[in-house]
Amino acid sequence: MFPLHRLARAYTGIIKSSQVIKGFKLRFTSEDLLAAAALVHQIVPPTQQYPWPLLAKHVGCEVWVKHENHTPTGAFKVRGGVIYLSALKTREPNCKGVIAATTGNHGQSIALAAKSLNLPSIIVVPEGNNPEKNRAMVAQGSELIVHGQDFQEALEHAEDLAHEHHMHMVPSFDPDLVKGVASYALELFQNAGKLDSIYVPIGLGTGLCGLISVRNALNLKTELIGVQAEGAPSYALSFASKKPVSTNRIDTFAAGLATRIPDIHAVDIINQNAARVITVSDAEILRAQALLLRDTHNLSEPAGAAAYAGLLKERHLMSHKRVGIVLSGGNADIANVRAIAGIDLNSDDP
């Protein structure tokens, strides 16, 4: 366990003026990181992290779950939205409003943060997007626009709208987003202590980059493993190739992992700081969702269960270790819940 005063000392001693992660400058100081966590906690209370014995029995190691499914939006990204829009409002007090593209959790983050700052918001989602996430964004006061076959097409349309309406386009990867998301990593290391490994899902990379920034700041040796869907492997391919690699199509039910074109800065950070990036099948993700629901009584969305799916796949490497998994979100739609309920786990009894 890392007390807050030790975190402060670690930041002061290791991040002198700004943190540079081999090629991409995250524009925040040690004081900025701690101040960002304090600001996040005004809107998002710290989430819990628990060791779950039944999950551990499946993999032969101690398993700590970081419950980002317990935030006000049901996912970790709200942390980044709070910091990004707070900084934007300070920098551009006359901002007319914001536009973002999303498959759901980033959009909910921006919708909630924009509402708290009295900023109009437009969220662009692809066709066939999770209807429950769509309703949640509208409930926060955002205008919802459906456009495109996937996230990339929605993103390009959002950029056109931002230019047309003179509104601020919110990116899906940015230093302020990483700075906000890093608050969950602070909480995890503070309460779970030294972990040998942490598995984290990768959509566009803010979650893993937030962990990297805190791990490095605390000078820990924890290995960080990114997890992607087999049908959306852009970051896994980029890690293997040591350069950004895009794909022409995606084929996964895990909308939060469905990225065709990776962020070049995120690729640089992940390639130089993560232990590896692995992929899991949709079937493996669905089974992990079912195990999480049965053994912890927590509902995860597909992307949220990817970390546990990755640990299950690599359990032969984790014997007797202390391992963390990031349950990044719990916004499963009804169709997904029905699919989870249909999984036969009789052969998975620990």
N, C-alpha and C positions, 0 to 999 in steps of 0.2 A: 504494500500500500504506500502511495506517495502523498504525504500531506501537502496542502496547498502552499505552505511556506517553502517547502522543498522545490515544488514546481517553480515558484517565483525565482528561487536562487538558481535553479537550472537554466531557466530562460535568460536571466541576467548574465550568467557566466558564459553561456554558449552562443546566444544570439546577440552580439554586441550592438549592431545598428540595424541590420536587416538580415533575414535568413535567405541564403542563396542555396538552392538545391541543384547544384551541378547544371548550370545552363539556363535556368529559369528563376528569375528573382521574384520571390514572394514578398511583396512590398509591405511588410509589417515588422515591427520591433517586438522585443520581448514584452514590453508594456502593452503594445497593441493586442497581442494574443490574449493576455489575461484580461484586458479591458473588454475585448470582444466576447470572451466567455461570460463575463459579468453582464454584458448587454443582452446576449442570447438568453441568459437565465431569467431576465425580466419577463420574457415572453414564453420561453420554453424551459420548464423546470428540468433539472438533471434527470436523465432516465436511469433506470436500474440496470445492473449487470449481476447476473446470478450464475453460480456453478450448478449445472443440472446433472444429477447422478445418472438418470436414465439415458440421457444423450451420451454420457461418457461410456456407458456399458457397450454401446454400439461400436465405439472407436478405440477403446482401450487407453484413453487418456482423460485428464481432467478437462472439462469443457465449460468455458465461461461464455455466456450469451450477453451481448450488449443489445438491450431492448429498445432500439430506435422505433419500433412499432408503437411505442407508448408516448410519442410526442403529440401535440395538438393536431397535427395533420396526418399522423400515423406513419411518418417517415422522417429520416434524418435530414433531408434537404432543407427543411424549414430553418435550420440553424444558419445556413448560408444566406438564405433570402433575407433574414433579419439584418445581417451585417451589410450585405450588398446594398439594399435599399436605404438603410440608415446613412451609409456613406454617400450614396447618390443624392439624397435629400440635402445633406450638408453641402455637397459640392455644387449641386444644381437646384437651388431652392425654388426656382420657377419652372421646374420640369413639368411638362404637360401631362405626362403619364408614361406608363411602361408597357412593353410588349415582350412576351416570351413564348418560345416554342417548347413543347413538352409532350411526354406520354403520360404525365400525371403528377408525379411527386414534386418535380421542380416547379410546375405550374401552381400547385397548391401552396408551395412555399412563397412564391412571388405574390399570389393572390392575398394570402394572409398578411404578409408584410406590407403590401401596398395599401390594404384596407387600414392597417394600424397607423399609416402615415398619411392617410387621406389622398392617396394617389390613384387616379383611374388606371385600370389595368385591362389589357387584352391578352388572352391566352389562345394560342393556336395549337390544335391537336390534330394528329392524323386520323383518317377515317378508321372506324372500328375501334376507337380508343375505349378504354375501360369506362363504362357509363357511370359507375359510382364515383370515379375520380372526376369525371366531367361535372357531375352534379355538385360535388364538393367545391370545385372552383367557382361555379356560378353562385353557390351559396355564400361564398366569401365576397361576392360583389363584382367578380370579373366578367367581362364580356368574352364569350367562348366562340371561337371560329374553328370549324372543322375543314381541314384542307390537306390533301396529299395522301399518298399510299403508305408513307412511313415517316419517321421523325425527320429525316433529312429534307424531305419535301415540305413538311410543315415548317421547318426552320427557315428555308429559303423564302417561303411566303411571308413569314413573320418579319423577316428582314425587309422585304418589299413594303409591307404595311408600315413599319416603323419609319421608313424614309418618306412614304406618302403622307403620313399623318404627323410628322415631326415629333414623334415620341421616342423614348429611349428604349433601345433594344437590349434586353437583359441576356447576356451570354449564359451558356450552360456550364462553362468553366472559366474561372476568374480568380485572382488572388483573394478578393474579398469573400467569395463563396468558400474557398478553401479555408480561409481564416475562421469563418463562422462554423464550418463543419468540424474543424479541429477541436472544438469544444467537447465533442463526444469522445474523442481520443483522450483528452485530459481526464475526463470522468472515468473512462475505462482503466487507464493506467493508475489513477489515484486509488481506485477501489479494488481492482483485481491484482495489483502489484505486477511483478515481473512475469511476463508470459513468454514462453518459448516461441510461439508462432501465433499469428492472427490471420484468419481468412476473411476476405472482404469482397463483396461483389463489385464489379466495374460496369458502370453505364458510360459516363464520360470521364470518370476518374476523380471527382472531388473527394469522395469518401476515402479512397486509398491515399490520395495525396495529403489529406488532413492527418491521417495516421502517420504517414511518413514524416511530416513536419514535426509532429510531437515526439515520435520515436527518436528522431535525430536530435531534437532539442534536449531531450533527457539523456542522450548518449547511451541508449539502450541497445541491446543486441537482438531484440525480438525480430524474427524473420516475418515479413509481410507477404502474403500470397494473394494475388488477385484472382477472381473467379469470373469467367464469362460463360455464356451459353455457346454450345457447339455451333448453333445456327447464326451466331452473331459474334465472330471471333476476332474482331479488328484489333483489339489490344493484345490478344494472345499472339496473333500473327506479327504485330509490331514488335512485341518483345522478342520473338524468335528471330526476326529479321534485323533487329537493332535500328529500326527506322519506321516511320508511320506507314501503315499498310491499310488501305480501305478495301471494302468488299462491295460487290455490285448489288447484293441483295441480302436480306436477313430472313431467317426461318426459325423463329422461336416464339413460344407463347409468353416468354418473360419480357414484357414491354419495357421494364426498367433497365434491361440489358441490351436492348435492340438498337445498337449504334453501328451504322455502316462506315462512317468517317470519323476516326478518332481525333481528339484535340492534340495538336503537335506538341504543345507545352506539357500536357499531361503525359504523353508518350515519353518525352524526355525524362521527366521526373520518375515515372514508374520504371522505365528501362534501367535507370541507374541506381534505383534504391529498393525495388522490390526483389524478393528472392526468385519469384517466378510468377507467371500468369498461366492458369490452367483453364480448361473448358469442361463443362458438364452437359449432359444431354437433358432434354426436357423431361424425359422419364425419371432421370436421377433427381432433378429439381422437384418434381411432383412428389416423389417418394420422400424427399427431405421435408417438404411441406407437411406431409401426413405424419411423419415422425415428430416434428416440432409440435404439431397440434396435439397428438396423442400424449407425448411425454412431458410437455411443458404447459399444455392448454393455452398456447399462444398461436394465433392465426398469423401466418406470414403470406405475403404476396410472393409470386414466383421469384422475382429478383431478391427478395428478402431471405429466401431459403437457399439461395445459391451458395452462400458461404458454408452452410452445413453440408450441402451436397458435395462441395469440394473437399471438406474434411473427411466425409465418408469415403470418397474416392481415394484419398491419400492416407487412410488410417494406418496403413502399414508403415508410414514414415513417422507417425506421431505417438507411438507406443510409450506410455508412462510420462508424457510431457504435459505441460500446462498450456492449453490452447484456447484462444479466444475466437469467437465467430461474431460477425456483425449481422444481426437481424435488422436489415436496413429499412424495412417497411412492412406494414401489415395490411395494405390496401388491396386485398384480393376481391375480385368481383364474384357474383353469385355463381356464375358458370364454373369458375375455378374452385369455389368451395364445394360444389357438387362433385367435381372431379377428384378433389382430395378425399371426400367421403367415400368414393368408390375404390380407393386403394386398399388392397388386402395386405395387412401387416402381420398376419399370423406367423409368418416365417421370420419376422423381425423382432420377436420378443427377446429382450435382453436376458 
